[in-house]
Amino acid sequence: MKAIAGEAEIVRTQGAVAFTWKQNGPLSTKRFAVAHPELAAIHTHRVEALDTKRLAAEQESRRRGPDEYRAHHSRRLVVPKEPAAA
């Protein structure tokens, strides 16, 4: 079906939509980097990020004083839905 669609996103048969073949997912960065290494090098950047896994492990191993990791851990409120009527 992909071969039939070619570059078309919508394939019609007798005026009706038979199937669609759309590019709607994220960019495949690994395939792009292999196909275009020079562009990938230009558009690649490092991002500073907090190593939360290491912080949690160190906090767990210390267990003395305030637990900075847990004190700043985000929370979310979840309210269960009512059971569906039978």
KAMO-V513571 format. One record per helix or strand of 2 or more residues. SS is the DSSP state (A for helix, B for strand). FROM is the first residue (numbers start at 1). LEN is the number of residues. If there is no record, write none. Layout:
BEGIN
SS_FROM_LEN + SS_FROM_LEN
END
This chain:
BEGIN
A_2_4 + B_10_4 + B_16_5 + A_29_7 + A_37_6 + A_52_11 + A_68_4
END
